[in-house]
């Protein structure tokens, strides 16, 4: 499940919706992975962090937080690499594989 809360978003509304969605989806035999950015400071102990952790613990879930910061230059390079792969590899490969097909 992907989640996102804008830094200026209503925290209580987010927390209530997160709880409701997990409650709807949760099954003991299901491996539920929640991925996203909730814009909460997890490095220091604070009230919002404790509230999110409490919701997760209700369903035996826990938060694993990774902090990885990229510079604009790194993002630009990643985008250039993706565009290059699409235009130089994937599009020519598509035409090589499907050039013989005729669509009506």
C-alpha positions in Angstrom: 0.0 0.0 0.0 1.4 3.4 -0.9 0.8 6.4 1.3 1.6 10.1 1.2 0.9 13.0 3.5 1.9 16.5 2.4 4.0 18.3 5.0 1.1 20.8 5.5 -1.6 18.0 5.4 -4.0 17.5 8.3 -2.2 15.0 10.5 -5.3 13.8 12.4 -7.2 13.1 9.2 -4.2 11.2 7.8 -3.9 9.2 11.0 -7.6 8.3 11.0 -7.6 7.3 7.3 -4.5 5.3 7.8 -6.1 3.4 10.6 -9.3 2.8 8.6 -7.4 1.6 5.6 -5.2 -0.8 7.5 -8.3 -2.1 9.4 -10.0 -2.8 6.1 -7.0 -4.5 4.5 -5.4 -6.3 7.4 -5.5 -10.1 7.6 -3.2 -12.2 9.7 -2.1 -14.4 6.8 -1.4 -11.3 4.6 1.9 -9.6 4.4 1.1 -5.9 4.3 3.7 -3.5 3.2 3.1 0.2 3.5 5.4 2.4 1.5 5.6 6.1 1.2 6.3 9.4 2.8 4.2 10.6 5.7 6.4 13.7 6.3 7.0 12.9 10.0 10.3 13.4 11.7 11.4 9.9 12.7 14.9 10.7 13.8 13.8 12.2 17.1 11.1 11.0 19.5 8.0 13.1 19.0 4.2 13.0 19.4 3.4 12.4 15.7 5.9 9.6 15.5 4.4 7.9 18.6 0.9 8.2 17.2 1.8 6.6 13.8 3.7 3.9 15.6 0.7 3.2 17.8 -1.6 2.8 14.8 0.9 0.4 13.2 1.4 -1.6 16.4 -2.4 -2.1 16.6 -1.9 -4.5 13.7 1.5 -5.8 14.7 3.2 -3.6 12.1 6.3 -1.5 12.6 8.0 1.4 10.8 11.3 1.0 9.0 12.6 4.3 8.0 15.3 5.0 5.4 16.8 8.4 5.0 18.3 8.9 1.6 18.8 12.4 0.3 19.5 13.0 -3.3 20.7 16.3 -4.8 19.0 17.8 -7.8 22.0 16.8 -9.9 21.6 13.1 -8.9 17.8 13.2 -9.8 18.7 14.8 -13.1 21.2 12.1 -13.9 18.7 9.4 -12.9 16.1 10.9 -15.2 18.6 11.2 -18.1 19.5 7.5 -17.6 15.8 6.5 -17.7 15.2 8.5 -20.9 18.3 7.0 -22.5 17.2 3.5 -21.7 13.7 4.1 -23.1 14.8 5.8 -26.3 18.0 3.8 -27.1 17.0 0.3 -25.9 13.3 -0.2 -25.2 11.8 1.6 -28.2 14.1 0.0 -30.8 13.6 -3.4 -29.1 9.8 -3.0 -29.4 10.0 -2.3 -33.1 12.4 -5.2 -33.7 10.0 -7.6 -31.9 6.8 -6.4 -33.4 7.6 -4.9 -36.8 6.1 -7.9 -38.5 2.7 -7.6 -36.9 -0.1 -5.9 -38.7 -2.9 -4.3 -36.8 -6.4 -3.9 -38.3 
